[in-house]
């Protein structure tokens, strides 16, 4: 579960945020209905992963009806129909890039006395001690845009063209693996991969090279990436690097012509 669950949560949230089409970049920008849908999507994917049927609640595991609850912002809300049943509790902490997954029995003594306007109760302080954790405080890939300074993000998305945005991204974020998805979100164009190719002097790769910055592909430049001792890139990943004077000969040997400025 640890090799699947964190990545699933990251993808579910990023898919709903949908930066390419909405230009939003974080969970906090979602509408209320979208936040509700996140829980439904996590439930559907978990049921498929466990290969169990839907019952009166979200799953049937063995002979037991099990409810699935997901939260990003706080406590889990337990509906009346789930009281007295087992629950699978999931959470994503976006601020600290951690996720949680645990089993919980929704006995009344494990829940708060009050209810919200929908009649739901929340897990009490005592109830939290009764959770059987499958994953607790487990690392999850952070929201990429939250890891950058607000000024850098603003400069990237303020750039007028796809090429300009790609240049801003790889100029501002060097020596760090950038996924194909982030390239697509940045370019926001159907032919987004073209934005990172050499395309005359106006191509983003050529423009960066003129500044002494390599824009390398995990597919085509893996040997140079290794030689420069940069982080390993997957086949669909990219990385930029500001070339030092002592690295020029190495880059030239790998077919790169790059200007190094003092």
Long-range contacts (C-beta under 8 A, 24 or more apart in sequence): 1-101, 1-134, 1-135, 2-135, 2-138, 4-49, 5-90, 5-99, 5-101, 5-135, 5-138, 6-99, 6-135, 6-138, 6-139, 6-140, 6-141, 7-140, 7-141, 8-42, 8-45, 8-49, 9-42, 9-90, 9-92, 9-99, 9-140, 10-140, 10-141, 12-38, 12-41, 12-42, 12-45, 13-38, 13-72, 13-92, 13-94, 13-143, 14-143, 14-181, 16-41, 19-145, 19-185, 19-188, 20-184, 20-185, 20-188, 23-157, 23-188, 25-143, 25-145, 25-146, 25-153, 26-94, 26-143, 26-145, 26-146, 27-72, 27-94, 27-143, 35-72, 38-70, 38-72, 39-68, 39-69, 39-70, 39-71, 42-68, 42-70, 42-90, 43-68, 43-70, 46-88, 46-90, 56-81, 57-81, 57-82, 57-85, 58-88, 59-88, 61-86, 67-106, 75-122, 75-123, 76-104, 76-122, 76-123, 77-116, 77-118, 77-120, 77-121, 77-122, 78-106, 78-111, 78-120, 78-121, 78-122, 78-123, 79-118, 79-119, 79-120, 80-119, 80-120, 82-106, 83-107, 83-108, 83-111, 83-121, 84-108, 89-123, 89-131, 92-140, 94-142, 94-143, 94-146, 97-139, 97-140, 97-141, 97-142, 97-143, 98-137, 98-138, 98-139, 98-140, 99-135, 99-138, 99-139, 99-140, 100-133, 100-135, 100-136, 100-137, 100-138, 101-133, 101-134, 101-135, 101-138, 102-131, 102-132, 102-133, 102-134, 102-135, 102-136, 103-131, 103-132, 103-134, 104-130, 104-131, 104-132, 105-130, 144-179, 144-182, 148-172, 148-173, 156-186, 162-186, 162-187, 162-188, 162-189, 162-192, 162-195, 163-195, 163-199, 163-202, 163-203, 163-204, 163-207, 165-195, 166-195, 166-196, 166-204, 167-204, 167-207, 167-208, 170-204, 170-208, 170-213, 170-215, 170-238, 170-240, 171-208, 171-211, 171-213, 171-240, 173-240, 174-213, 174-239, 174-240, 174-241, 174-242, 175-230, 175-231, 175-239, 175-240, 175-241, 175-242, 176-231, 176-239, 177-218, 177-231, 177-232, 177-233, 177-234, 177-237, 177-238, 177-239, 178-237, 178-238, 178-239, 178-240, 179-234, 179-236, 179-237, 180-236, 180-237, 180-238, 183-238, 196-238, 208-240, 209-256, 209-257, 209-258, 209-259, 210-259, 211-259, 211-261, 212-242, 212-243, 212-258, 212-259, 212-260, 212-261, 213-240, 213-241, 213-242, 213-243, 213-258, 214-240, 214-241, 214-243, 214-251, 214-256, 214-258, 215-240, 216-240, 216-241, 221-254, 223-254, 224-250, 224-251, 224-254, 224-256, 227-254
